[in-house]
């Protein structure tokens, strides 16, 4: 008979024989199960670190090689803002002092349309084949829609309160307009198709103003940078339920903002009491400032590259290049007079820089050649 160890014992002899194991009658169902695939720990590491609020250690990126591709001479005075269409074909510029908006062919850097009579245009966004430009007047502030193909104004939406920053959802169906009054700050949520307006009130102190807005790439989060009597503030807003999820207090001030493609980090220009001109790094999930990068100058605007691996920052007459993974300044480029704003091409490796004289420069961004790392020789 077989014992518990699977060894049969003879009744007379002293030897033992190993019993054969027989497969269970229902063992065939195991073959239909999927095989277990183990993910290498190296692939899981970024997820594990991300869940703990940490970032994998990394080397700073090699700064791109910046060369001038084309230049458009000054024509309508200072450029207050500009934006590139999603297909990279059109560049829209707002000229605050001249009451003019221009549509420019991005490939040739030639003006294809000039829209005059828009009172003090100062902010511009482009989505689809439309540009939205904010305009200010003594009667009422407005946002004007412009067809980028024809250069014709399509419609205007007026607001009783002072309009500040503007942003558009990635699906081009919602326009966000920051508004301020004596004792209220809110975001007007405009349905582009119907024109209906809802609002999201931001609980900020009286006298607060919105400096800038931006929307995450997936359209689920809206970010508003505010100046309050007590310092800077970043509001994190859910676009689906129109609720302010978090208010992040900024030591000092915050001005222009940009959100990473994955929606996890916001970078904002500003001023810090300790460092002077600075860039604030805000973790969205934790609703906290994780780093303050000393600039030493006066950073006023920033845009992210197509991949989000670097940020380009306006600092007087320079463009500082920031590695977003390591929060290090890896380069600084001087192209001429004091700059007013930047715009990044979403299709090509190109950056557009405008100055207070009204000139616009197209900059070509080329990947720097990677230098081979020396191999460490083990001691014998």
C-alpha positions in Angstrom: 0.0 0.0 0.0 1.2 3.5 -0.6 2.2 5.6 2.4 1.8 9.4 2.7 5.1 10.0 1.0 4.2 8.2 -2.2 6.5 5.2 -1.5 5.2 1.7 -1.7 6.4 -0.8 0.9 6.9 -4.5 0.1 5.3 -7.1 2.6 8.3 -9.4 2.6 11.4 -7.7 1.1 13.3 -4.8 2.5 13.5 -2.8 -0.7 11.2 0.1 -1.6 9.8 1.2 -5.0 8.9 4.7 -6.0 5.2 4.9 -6.9 4.2 6.6 -10.2 2.1 9.7 -9.9 -1.0 9.7 -12.1 -2.4 12.9 -13.4 -5.7 14.0 -12.0 -8.7 13.4 -14.2 -9.6 17.2 -14.3 -6.0 18.5 -14.8 -6.6 19.4 -18.5 -8.5 22.6 -17.5 -5.2 24.1 -16.3 -3.9 24.2 -19.9 -6.7 26.6 -20.8 -5.6 29.2 -18.2 -3.5 32.1 -19.3 0.2 31.9 -18.5 1.4 34.2 -15.7 3.5 37.0 -17.1 5.7 38.8 -14.6 6.4 42.4 -15.2 10.1 43.3 -14.7 10.6 45.3 -11.6 12.3 48.0 -13.7 9.0 48.6 -15.4 7.1 48.8 -12.1 9.5 51.2 -10.5 8.1 54.4 -11.9 4.6 53.3 -10.8 5.8 52.5 -7.3 7.7 55.7 -7.0 4.7 57.7 -8.4 2.4 56.1 -5.8 4.7 57.2 -3.1 4.9 60.8 -4.4 8.5 60.3 -5.6 10.2 60.6 -9.0 12.7 58.2 -10.4 16.3 59.5 -10.4 17.2 60.8 -13.8 19.9 62.8 -15.6 18.9 66.3 -16.9 18.1 66.4 -20.6 20.6 67.7 -23.1 19.6 71.3 -24.0 18.2 71.5 -27.6 20.2 73.3 -30.2 18.3 76.5 -30.9 18.7 78.2 -34.3 16.7 81.1 -36.0 14.5 79.8 -38.8 12.7 83.0 -39.8 11.9 86.5 -38.5 8.9 88.7 -39.0 9.7 92.4 -38.7 7.8 94.5 -36.3 4.5 95.8 -37.8 1.8 96.4 -35.1 3.8 97.1 -32.0 4.2 94.9 -28.9 2.8 91.4 -29.0 0.8 90.8 -25.8 0.1 87.1 -26.5 0.2 84.5 -29.3 -0.9 80.9 -29.9 -0.4 78.2 -32.5 -3.2 76.2 -34.1 -3.2 72.4 -33.2 -2.1 71.5 -36.7 0.8 74.0 -36.6 -0.3 75.9 -39.6 -1.4 79.2 -38.1 0.1 81.6 -35.5 -2.3 84.1 -34.0 -0.9 87.2 -32.4 -2.6 89.9 -30.2 -1.3 93.4 -30.3 -2.7 95.2 -27.3 -1.6 98.8 -28.1 -2.7 98.7 -31.8 -6.1 97.1 -31.3 -5.1 94.4 -33.9 -5.0 90.6 -34.1 -3.0 89.0 -36.8 -3.2 85.5 -38.4 0.2 84.4 -39.6 1.2 81.4 -41.8 3.5 79.5 -39.5 5.5 77.9 -42.3 6.5 81.2 -44.0 5.9 83.6 -41.1 3.9 85.9 -43.4 0.7 87.7 -42.2 -2.3 86.2 -44.0 -5.0 88.3 -42.2 -5.2 91.4 -40.0 -8.3 91.9 -37.9 -8.6 95.6 -36.7 -10.9 97.2 -34.3 -10.6 94.7 -31.4 -10.2 96.9 -28.4 -7.0 96.1 -26.5 -6.6 92.3 -27.3 -4.4 90.8 -24.8 -4.9 87.0 -24.6 -5.2 84.4 -27.3 -5.9 80.6 -27.6 -6.4 78.5 -30.7 -8.2 75.2 -31.0 -9.5 73.5 -34.1 -9.9 76.2 -36.8 -10.8 79.0 -34.4 -8.9 81.4 -32.3 -10.4 83.1 -29.2 -9.0 86.5 -28.3 -10.0 88.5 -25.2 -10.6 92.2 -25.6 -11.1 95.0 -23.1 -13.1 98.2 -23.3 -14.7 100.7 -21.0 -18.2 99.4 -21.9 -17.6 95.6 -21.5 -14.9 93.0 -21.9 -15.4 90.4 -24.5 -14.0 87.2 -26.1 -13.9 87.3 -29.9 -13.9 84.1 -32.1 -11.8 84.3 -35.3 -11.8 81.9 -38.2 -8.0 81.1 -38.7 -8.6 80.0 -42.3 -10.3 83.2 -43.5 -9.2 85.6 -40.8 -12.7 86.8 -40.3 -14.3 87.4 -36.8 -17.2 85.0 -36.3 -18.8 86.1 -33.0 -18.2 87.9 -29.7 -19.3 87.1 -26.2 -19.4 90.0 -23.8 -19.1 89.9 -20.0 -20.2 92.3 -17.3 -17.3 91.5 -15.1 -13.6 92.1 -15.9 -12.4 89.2 -18.1 -8.9 87.9 -17.4 -7.3 84.7 -18.7 -9.0 82.4 -21.2 -8.6 78.7 -22.0 -10.4 76.2 -24.3 -11.1 72.6 -23.7 -9.1 70.1 -25.9 -12.4 69.1 -27.6 -13.1 72.7 -28.6 -16.6 72.7 -27.0 -16.1 74.7 -23.9 -14.5 78.1 -23.4 -13.3 79.1 -20.0 -13.0 82.8 -19.1 -11.7 84.1 -15.8 -13.7 87.0 -14.4 -13.2 89.3 -11.4 -15.2 92.0 -9.6 -14.8 93.9 -6.4 -15.6 90.9 -4.1 -15.8 87.9 -6.4 -13.6 85.8 -8.6 -15.0 83.1 -10.8 -14.6 81.2 -14.1 -17.3 81.5 -16.7 -17.9 78.2 -18.4 -19.2 78.9 -21.9 -20.8 76.2 -24.1 -19.4 77.2 -27.5 -22.3 75.7 -29.4 -25.2 77.1 -27.5 -23.6 80.1 -25.8 -25.0 79.2 -22.4 -22.8 80.2 -19.4 -22.3 78.4 -16.1 -19.9 79.6 -13.5 -17.4 78.3 -10.9 -16.7 80.6 -8.0 -13.2 80.5 -6.5 -13.2 81.1 -2.8 -10.5 83.8 -2.7 -10.2 87.0 -0.7 -11.7 90.2 -2.0 -9.4 92.0 -4.4 -8.0 88.8 -5.9 -7.4 88.5 -9.6 -6.8 85.7 -12.0 -3.4 85.9 -13.8 -3.8 82.9 -16.2 -5.7 79.7 -17.0 -4.7 76.4 -18.4 -6.5 73.0 -19.1 -5.0 69.5 -18.7 -4.5 67.5 -21.9 -7.4 65.2 -21.1 -9.7 68.1 -20.3 -10.6 67.0 -16.8 -8.8 69.7 -14.9 -8.7 73.4 -15.1 -6.0 75.4 -13.3 -6.2 79.1 -12.4 -3.3 81.1 -11.1 -4.4 83.9 -8.8 -2.9 87.0 -7.1 -4.5 87.6 -3.8 -3.8 90.3 -1.1 -2.0 87.5 0.8 0.1 86.0 -2.0 -0.2 83.6 -4.9 -2.8 80.9 -5.2 -3.4 78.0 -7.6 -6.9 76.7 -7.9 -7.4 73.1 -9.1 -10.9 72.7 -10.7 -12.7 69.6 -11.9 -14.3 70.4 -15.3 -16.9 67.6 -15.2 -18.6 68.6 -11.9 -17.3 72.3 -11.9 -16.0 72.1 -8.4 -12.8 73.6 -6.9 -11.0 70.6 -5.6 -8.0 72.3 -4.1 -6.4 75.7 -3.4 -2.6 75.6 -3.3 -1.0 78.5 -1.4 2.1 79.9 -3.2 4.9 81.6 -1.2 5.3 84.8 -3.1 3.4 85.3 -6.4 2.4 83.1 -9.4 1.9 84.4 -12.9 1.8 82.2 -16.0 1.2 78.5 -15.7 1.5 75.3 -17.8 0.5 71.7 -17.0 2.5 68.6 -18.0 0.9 66.3 -20.6 0.2 63.7 -17.9 -1.7 66.3 -15.8 0.4 65.5 -12.7 2.5 68.7 -12.4 2.0 72.4 -12.9 4.8 74.8 -13.5 4.3 78.5 -12.7 6.4 81.6 -13.1 6.5 84.0 -10.1 8.4 85.7 -7.4 9.8 84.2 -4.2 10.9 86.2 -1.1 14.1 84.0 -0.8 15.0 83.4 -4.4 13.6 86.4 -6.3 12.4 85.4 -9.7 11.4 81.8 -9.6 9.4 78.9 -11.1 7.1 77.0 -8.8 6.5 73.3 -9.2 3.2 72.1 -8.0 2.1 68.5 -7.5 -1.5 68.2 -8.6 -2.5 65.1 -6.7 -0.9 66.2 -3.5 -2.0 69.9 -4.0 1.3 71.1 -2.7 4.4 73.0 -3.9 7.2 70.4 -4.3 10.0 72.8 -5.5 10.8 76.4 -6.1 13.4 76.9 -8.8 15.5 80.1 -8.5 15.8 82.0 -11.7 17.5 85.1 -10.6 15.8 87.3 -13.2 12.2 88.2 -13.9 10.4 85.1 -15.4 7.1 86.2 -16.9 5.8 83.4 -19.1 6.5 79.8 -19.8 5.5 77.1 -22.4 6.1 73.4 -22.5 7.7 71.5 -25.3 5.6 69.0 -27.3 6.7 66.1 -25.2 6.8 68.1 -21.9 10.4 67.2 -21.3 11.4 70.8 -21.1 9.9 74.2 -20.4 10.8 77.5 -22.1 10.7 80.5 -19.9 10.6 84.2 -20.8 13.2 86.0 -18.6 13.6 89.6 -19.9 15.6 89.2 -23.2 16.4 85.5 -22.5 14.7 82.2 -23.0 15.7 79.8 -20.2 15.4 76.1 -20.8 14.2 74.0 -17.9 14.4 70.2 -17.6 11.0 69.3 -16.2 12.3 65.9 -14.9 15.1 67.3 -12.7 13.9 71.0 -12.3 17.3 72.2 -13.6 18.0 75.1 -15.9 20.0 73.5 -18.7 20.4 76.4 -21.1 19.7 80.1 -21.7 19.2 81.6 -25.1 19.4 85.3 -26.0 17.9 86.3 -29.4 17.5 90.1 -29.1 15.4 92.7 -27.4 13.2 92.1 -24.3 10.7 89.4 -25.0 7.0 89.6 -24.3 5.7 86.0 -25.0 6.4 82.6 -26.4 4.3 79.9 -28.2 5.3 76.3 -28.9 4.4 74.5 -32.1 2.4 71.4 -31.3 3.5 69.6 -34.4 7.1 70.6 -35.2 10.1 71.2 -33.0 9.7 74.9 -33.2 9.3 77.8 -30.8 8.0 81.3 -31.6 9.3 84.3 -29.6 7.8 87.8 -29.8 9.2 91.0 -28.3 8.0 94.4 -27.2 9.0 96.0 -30.5 6.6 93.7 -32.3 9.1 91.4 -34.1 8.4 87.6 -34.1 11.1 85.0 -34.5 10.6 81.4 -35.4 13.2 79.2 -33.6 14.2 75.7 -34.7 14.8 73.2 -31.9 17.1 70.4 -32.8 18.0 67.5 -30.5 21.5 67.8 -29.2 23.9 65.0 -30.0 24.2 62.7 -27.0 27.7 62.2 -25.7 28.6 58.6 -24.9 29.1 57.9 -21.2 32.5 56.6 -20.1 32.4 53.0 -18.9 33.6 52.4 -15.3 36.5 49.9 -15.2 36.3 47.4 -12.4 39.5 47.1 -10.3 41.2 43.8 -10.6 
